[in-house]
Amino acid sequence: MSMGLRSQVHAHRRPYGRLRRAMAAVENGMRKLTDIAVVLGRYDERILAVTTRLNPTDNRWEELRQSRNS
């Protein structure tokens, strides 16, 4: 390979290396966001489960309170 051609090849590789590093950083950020979304989804499920269990109890207390006031 001639010196001119070699320097042209190296000149083209540099931007691709930067692009690869930038894409890796984006992928890493997306992985972190995905992990956060999974954790938030689990918290939502837990809150829904607790609310579902508490609603009948809350309704029963309200019924008892109303019957007492009647």
N, C-alpha and C positions, 0 to 999 in steps of 0.2 A: 504494500500500500504506500502510495506516495505521501509525503509530509502534508501537502495541501489537502488531500482527501481525508487523511487521518484527523486533521484539525477540524474539518467540517463535520465529521462523524461525531467527534467529542462535543462540538458546539451544539449539535442536535440532541445529544444525550442529556445535557444539563437541564433544559426545560422539562424534559420527561421525568427526570429524577425529582425535580421540585413538584411536579404535578402528582407523582406517585406519593410523595410525602404528604402533600396536601390532602389527597384522597384518603390516605391512611388516617390522618387526623380527623377527617369528616366521618369515616367509618367508626373510629373510636368514640367520637361524640355521639353518633347514632346508637352505638351499643349501650352507652351510659344512659341515654334517654329511654331506650327500650327497657333497661333494667328498672329505671324509675317508674315507668308506666306500669310495669308488672307489679311492683310493690304497691303503687296506688290502687291498682285494680284489686289486689288482695285486701287492702284496707277497706275498700268499698264493700267487698263481699262480707267482711266481718261486721261492719256497721249495719249492713242490711240484715244479717243474721240476728244481731242483737236487737235491732228494731222490731223484727218479726216476732221474736220471743217476748218482747216487752209490750207490744201493742195489745194482745189479749188481756194481759194483767192490768194494763192501764184502763182498758175498757171496763173490766170487771170492777175496778176501784171506782170508776165514774158511775157505774150502775148502782153500786152500794151507797155512794154518797147521795145520789139523787133519790133513792128509795128512802133514805133516812130523812131527807128534807121534805118528803111528801107527806 
